[in-house]
Each structure stands twice: as structure tokens, then as C-alpha cells.
Amino acid sequence: MKLNSKYFWLVGILFWFLLLFLMYLSTAKTIVKNTFNSSLSNTSVTSGKDTKGEYQREIREILVDFEVSYGNASGTAREGIIKTVHDSILKLTVPTEYKDLHVGLILALDQLVKDGSDESNTKTQGLSMFNDIIHRYPELNIASL
């Protein structure tokens, strides 16, 4: 039996396309995995004493600045402030005893973004979440928003 040259070329081309597609998938998977791992490495949890004091100081500074900036802004300016604070908090090294605070603040900030479209609502769910989490940590001496 003699192979038809048309089919031979067609099978060859399909083989190369399949090979290129598999290489593309492999590369894309590696890129996604590296991106995910690098975003997780931005936040770390430790249990050192120096870290606790440093975290308290840094989170207090971030939240006091947030309180002033958020209160004086509206609309899209508030969204920008929330994003900046969100990113600043994620960059901190978190002591074990403050991991609940850390997660609670991020969730409250995410809720503030969701609530941001309704400016007539003076007491949003995000602000309530934010104040609740802050009151659980009186040692930080941070006022409510």
C-alpha cells in the first residue's frame, strides 16, 4: 500500500500544530503557576517578637492614613485609596496572632469596594466589618471610621 502524499502532509502539519499547542499549554501553565506563587509570597506569617511590634506600628500607620484619606474622599478617589491600602496591607509580614486581623481587614476593604457604588448609604457593610475587626484589637489604638 502506498500512502497518498496529500494525507502524509496533512498528518504532518496536524502533528506540528498539536506539538506547538502542547508546548503553548505547558508554557502557559508555568506562567500561571509562577504568578500565583509570587502573589502568595508577598504576604508571610511569622511569630517573632520584633515582627509583632513592627506589624502593630505599620498597620496603625496604614489605618490612620486610611481613616483621614477615606473620610475626605468620595467616589472613584475612595476606590483608589482602598486599593492602595489593600496593597499596603498585603505587603506586610504578619505575626501569627494578627492573621485574623489581617484577613478581616482585607475582606472589609473588598466589601468597601463593593459598597462604594452607593454613596447615599452612610453606614455600609464594609465600614461595619472594618470597625468590628478594629475593635477586636484595642492594643492598636485605632479609631473607628
Backbone bond lengths (Angstrom), bond angles and torsions (degrees), N, CA, C in turn:
res aa  C-N    CA-C-N  psi(-1)  N-CA   C-N-CA  omega(-1)  CA-C   N-CA-C  phi
1 M - - - 1.441 - - 1.516 109.76 -
2 K 1.276 114.49 132.68 1.456 120.46 -179.11 1.534 108.30 -104.25
3 L 1.345 117.00 130.28 1.454 121.05 178.39 1.518 109.94 -75.46
4 N 1.280 114.03 136.97 1.445 120.30 177.17 1.532 107.97 -72.17
5 S 1.311 118.42 130.23 1.461 121.82 -176.13 1.531 112.15 -64.76
6 K 1.332 118.54 -28.41 1.473 120.53 177.38 1.525 110.24 -63.21
7 Y 1.321 116.27 -44.78 1.460 119.87 -178.71 1.521 111.65 -69.76
8 F 1.315 114.69 -35.45 1.452 119.21 178.27 1.531 110.77 -60.68
9 W 1.318 118.01 -47.27 1.464 122.59 178.42 1.521 111.29 -65.65
10 L 1.308 118.21 -39.58 1.468 122.22 179.00 1.531 110.55 -63.30
11 V 1.321 116.62 -45.76 1.463 120.55 178.24 1.522 109.87 -64.50
12 G 1.292 118.24 -39.83 1.466 122.11 178.36 1.521 111.88 -62.53
13 I 1.310 116.93 -45.02 1.471 121.26 179.37 1.520 110.31 -65.36
14 L 1.325 117.45 -43.92 1.468 120.73 177.76 1.529 111.12 -61.57
15 F 1.317 116.50 -39.36 1.458 120.76 177.58 1.525 110.59 -60.12
16 W 1.330 118.26 -46.29 1.468 121.80 -179.64 1.521 111.97 -66.00
17 F 1.328 117.56 -39.43 1.463 119.82 176.23 1.527 111.04 -63.30
18 L 1.323 116.22 -41.25 1.460 120.37 177.79 1.523 110.30 -63.62
19 L 1.303 117.45 -43.64 1.460 121.84 178.76 1.529 111.08 -61.74
20 L 1.328 117.04 -46.17 1.468 120.84 178.43 1.525 111.18 -63.03
21 F 1.323 117.38 -40.32 1.465 121.44 179.56 1.532 110.39 -63.81
22 L 1.309 117.89 -42.60 1.463 121.06 178.55 1.526 111.48 -65.38
23 M 1.322 117.01 -37.50 1.463 120.39 176.43 1.527 110.26 -65.20
24 Y 1.324 116.95 -40.52 1.459 121.75 177.54 1.529 110.60 -61.36
25 L 1.322 117.33 -46.40 1.466 120.79 179.36 1.521 111.45 -61.56
26 S 1.294 117.18 -41.18 1.455 121.36 179.14 1.529 110.80 -62.65
27 T 1.313 116.63 -43.98 1.462 121.24 179.02 1.524 110.71 -66.22
28 A 1.319 117.55 -43.66 1.466 121.22 -179.80 1.524 110.49 -62.51
29 K 1.317 117.40 -40.69 1.455 121.34 178.86 1.524 110.69 -62.30
30 T 1.314 117.36 -41.70 1.459 122.12 178.84 1.522 110.90 -64.55
31 I 1.317 117.56 -42.36 1.464 121.67 179.74 1.520 110.31 -63.21
32 V 1.319 117.52 -46.55 1.466 121.48 179.74 1.527 110.28 -62.71
33 K 1.322 117.15 -43.11 1.458 121.10 -179.58 1.526 110.50 -62.91
34 N 1.328 117.92 -45.20 1.463 121.31 179.39 1.520 111.80 -64.74
35 T 1.318 117.69 -39.28 1.457 121.45 178.62 1.512 110.07 -64.31
36 F 1.326 117.34 -45.79 1.455 121.54 179.80 1.523 110.84 -62.29
37 N 1.325 117.18 -45.21 1.465 120.65 -179.94 1.514 111.98 -64.37
38 S 1.330 118.00 -37.21 1.455 119.65 -179.68 1.524 110.79 -70.84
39 S 1.339 118.49 -33.76 1.464 119.60 178.10 1.515 110.68 -70.47
40 L 1.337 118.26 -32.46 1.452 120.69 177.00 1.523 111.54 -72.07
41 S 1.316 117.68 -29.97 1.457 120.12 -176.97 1.524 112.46 -76.40
42 N 1.333 118.60 -9.96 1.461 120.89 179.04 1.523 112.13 -69.32
43 T 1.326 118.56 -28.87 1.451 122.82 179.75 1.509 108.48 -113.42
44 S 1.334 116.27 129.59 1.449 119.06 178.36 1.524 109.67 -129.68
45 V 1.317 115.68 154.93 1.459 122.09 178.86 1.518 107.79 -116.09
46 T 1.353 115.94 127.72 1.460 120.89 178.77 1.519 109.02 -133.85
47 S 1.322 116.18 174.70 1.459 119.69 -179.15 1.528 112.86 -126.73
48 G 1.325 119.22 17.91 1.457 122.20 -178.78 1.519 112.67 -75.64
49 K 1.370 116.42 151.18 1.462 120.87 -179.13 1.526 111.36 -68.15
50 D 1.326 117.79 -39.96 1.457 120.49 179.57 1.523 110.39 -62.35
51 T 1.311 115.70 -37.24 1.456 120.45 -179.68 1.518 110.92 -64.12
52 K 1.331 117.45 -38.18 1.466 121.33 -179.12 1.528 110.79 -61.29
53 G 1.322 116.56 -50.59 1.465 120.46 -179.95 1.523 111.83 -65.01
54 E 1.311 115.51 -40.17 1.463 120.10 178.83 1.525 110.75 -64.91
55 Y 1.337 115.76 -42.98 1.468 119.94 178.70 1.527 110.58 -62.29
56 Q 1.334 117.33 -44.52 1.468 120.92 178.93 1.525 110.88 -57.86
57 R 1.316 115.36 -46.42 1.465 119.83 -179.37 1.528 111.46 -63.73
58 E 1.330 116.36 -47.18 1.463 120.15 -177.18 1.529 112.07 -67.33
59 I 1.333 117.33 -42.63 1.462 119.34 -178.48 1.531 109.81 -68.54
60 R 1.324 117.16 -36.23 1.465 120.99 177.45 1.531 109.93 -62.24
61 E 1.339 116.98 -45.97 1.469 120.73 178.78 1.528 111.29 -60.79
62 I 1.325 116.09 -45.79 1.462 120.38 -179.36 1.521 110.72 -61.70
63 L 1.323 116.59 -44.80 1.468 120.18 -175.63 1.522 113.10 -73.59
64 V 1.337 117.53 -34.52 1.465 119.85 176.13 1.532 109.69 -66.37
65 D 1.342 116.96 -44.17 1.465 120.45 175.71 1.524 110.95 -61.00
66 F 1.314 116.23 -40.36 1.463 121.08 178.74 1.524 110.95 -62.42
67 E 1.331 116.41 -44.15 1.465 120.71 -179.40 1.530 111.21 -57.94
68 V 1.324 116.42 -46.36 1.468 121.12 -179.36 1.529 110.63 -67.28
69 S 1.317 116.66 -49.60 1.467 121.10 -176.67 1.517 112.12 -65.32
70 Y 1.320 117.09 -44.29 1.465 121.54 -177.26 1.523 111.14 -65.71
71 G 1.329 116.27 -38.87 1.464 120.40 -179.57 1.513 112.93 -67.30
72 N 1.325 117.52 -28.30 1.465 121.13 -177.73 1.523 113.46 -94.64
73 A 1.312 118.21 -0.85 1.469 121.70 -175.38 1.526 110.67 -113.33
74 S 1.336 114.35 170.16 1.464 119.79 174.84 1.526 108.92 -151.74
75 G 1.325 115.75 160.33 1.458 122.21 174.11 1.509 114.68 59.21
76 T 1.336 114.82 -128.79 1.464 119.95 -175.61 1.529 112.20 -68.01
77 A 1.322 117.50 -25.89 1.464 120.21 176.44 1.527 109.87 -63.32
78 R 1.331 116.54 -38.64 1.467 120.29 177.87 1.525 110.73 -64.66
79 E 1.322 116.98 -39.53 1.464 120.05 178.98 1.532 110.64 -61.83
80 G 1.328 116.44 -40.82 1.463 120.39 178.00 1.522 111.89 -64.73
81 I 1.325 116.42 -40.71 1.470 121.06 178.37 1.523 109.91 -64.13
82 I 1.333 116.28 -43.96 1.464 120.55 179.75 1.521 110.34 -61.31
83 K 1.324 117.52 -43.60 1.472 120.83 179.95 1.525 111.15 -63.23
84 T 1.322 116.88 -41.91 1.463 120.92 179.37 1.525 110.78 -62.62
85 V 1.331 116.21 -45.65 1.465 120.65 179.67 1.533 110.08 -65.39
86 H 1.317 115.79 -42.67 1.472 121.94 178.30 1.527 109.93 -55.23
87 D 1.325 116.93 -49.97 1.461 121.75 -179.52 1.532 111.68 -64.96
88 S 1.341 116.84 -39.28 1.470 120.75 179.59 1.526 111.08 -64.04
89 I 1.330 116.56 -40.99 1.460 120.48 -179.86 1.528 110.24 -67.13
90 L 1.317 116.98 -40.54 1.467 119.83 -179.39 1.521 113.10 -64.74
91 K 1.317 118.10 -23.39 1.463 121.63 -179.05 1.527 113.28 -81.45
92 L 1.336 116.80 -11.25 1.458 120.20 -176.52 1.525 111.90 -75.19
93 T 1.340 115.21 150.64 1.454 121.19 170.17 1.517 106.82 -86.43
94 V 1.330 116.51 124.70 1.457 121.71 -169.91 1.523 111.32 -102.39
95 P 1.357 116.87 121.77 1.469 118.88 172.37 1.530 109.55 -67.65
96 T 1.288 116.45 151.63 1.457 121.48 -176.80 1.522 112.39 -54.03
97 E 1.332 117.91 -41.24 1.465 120.90 -176.75 1.534 113.30 -70.54
98 Y 1.331 117.84 -11.81 1.462 120.36 -179.49 1.532 113.13 -111.73
99 K 1.309 117.59 11.49 1.467 117.98 -178.45 1.527 111.75 -65.78
100 D 1.341 118.60 -34.30 1.472 120.56 177.23 1.534 110.77 -67.04
101 L 1.322 116.40 -39.99 1.460 120.50 175.59 1.519 109.92 -60.10
102 H 1.302 115.24 -46.94 1.464 121.80 -177.36 1.529 111.54 -58.46
103 V 1.325 115.85 -50.61 1.468 120.62 179.37 1.520 110.56 -65.47
104 G 1.328 117.74 -41.37 1.463 121.51 179.50 1.519 112.58 -61.40
105 L 1.332 116.64 -40.41 1.467 120.03 178.44 1.527 111.31 -65.55
106 I 1.320 116.68 -42.07 1.462 120.07 179.21 1.526 110.36 -63.45
107 L 1.330 116.86 -43.77 1.473 120.05 178.90 1.530 111.12 -64.78
108 A 1.326 117.17 -39.35 1.465 120.43 178.25 1.529 110.96 -65.13
109 L 1.327 116.95 -40.49 1.465 120.24 178.05 1.531 111.10 -65.09
110 D 1.325 116.27 -40.61 1.463 119.57 176.44 1.523 110.91 -61.60
111 Q 1.336 116.40 -39.71 1.469 120.15 178.42 1.531 110.97 -68.19
112 L 1.328 117.29 -35.87 1.469 120.44 176.97 1.525 111.24 -60.23
113 V 1.323 116.77 -38.17 1.460 120.23 177.53 1.527 109.39 -63.92
114 K 1.321 116.77 -43.36 1.465 120.62 178.75 1.516 111.61 -64.04
115 D 1.334 115.89 -38.38 1.472 120.42 -179.37 1.520 112.67 -76.20
116 G 1.329 117.24 -17.58 1.466 122.44 -171.75 1.506 116.06 -58.52
117 S 1.300 118.72 -22.91 1.462 120.21 -177.30 1.523 112.67 -72.93
118 D 1.316 117.98 -18.86 1.465 121.38 -178.38 1.523 109.63 -107.04
119 E 1.342 117.23 88.33 1.463 120.96 -176.69 1.524 112.76 -75.90
120 S 1.322 118.46 -14.90 1.463 120.24 179.22 1.525 110.88 -75.49
121 N 1.311 116.74 -18.51 1.458 121.76 -179.57 1.523 108.24 -83.71
122 T 1.337 117.55 108.83 1.461 120.66 -176.02 1.516 112.87 -80.80
123 K 1.320 118.68 -25.26 1.463 121.72 179.37 1.526 108.30 -121.54
124 T 1.307 116.32 90.83 1.461 120.73 -176.45 1.517 110.89 -84.15
125 Q 1.302 115.48 166.14 1.458 121.09 177.02 1.526 110.43 -63.25
126 G 1.322 116.54 -38.58 1.463 120.47 179.12 1.517 112.63 -61.85
127 L 1.326 116.86 -42.56 1.468 120.06 177.67 1.520 110.87 -65.18
128 S 1.317 116.30 -38.74 1.471 119.78 177.66 1.524 110.47 -62.36
129 M 1.327 116.09 -45.32 1.464 120.40 178.40 1.531 110.40 -61.35
130 F 1.328 115.58 -43.26 1.461 122.17 -178.94 1.529 110.34 -60.41
131 N 1.337 116.75 -49.45 1.463 121.02 -179.31 1.523 111.90 -66.35
132 D 1.323 117.50 -38.49 1.471 120.60 178.36 1.522 111.43 -60.91
133 I 1.306 116.64 -45.01 1.467 119.43 -178.09 1.527 110.81 -69.37
134 I 1.315 117.89 -36.75 1.470 120.88 179.21 1.526 110.72 -65.59
135 H 1.332 117.20 -39.73 1.472 120.63 -178.52 1.527 112.54 -68.27
136 R 1.311 118.13 -18.86 1.465 121.05 176.87 1.528 112.14 -75.25
137 Y 1.332 116.32 -10.77 1.466 121.00 -177.42 1.533 109.33 -129.11
138 P 1.343 117.30 71.92 1.482 120.15 -176.32 1.532 112.66 -64.69
139 E 1.333 118.15 -22.62 1.464 120.34 -179.51 1.523 113.35 -64.57
140 L 1.335 116.50 -15.11 1.454 119.88 178.52 1.527 112.74 -81.35
141 N 1.335 116.91 -15.51 1.475 122.77 179.08 1.531 112.05 51.76
142 I 1.316 115.95 53.99 1.454 120.83 179.28 1.521 108.69 -114.50
143 A 1.329 115.63 130.25 1.469 120.30 179.98 1.522 110.11 -74.65
144 S 1.314 115.74 159.60 1.465 121.28 176.51 1.514 109.97 -74.44
145 L 1.321 115.03 156.58 1.463 120.01 175.63 1.504 109.74 -88.22
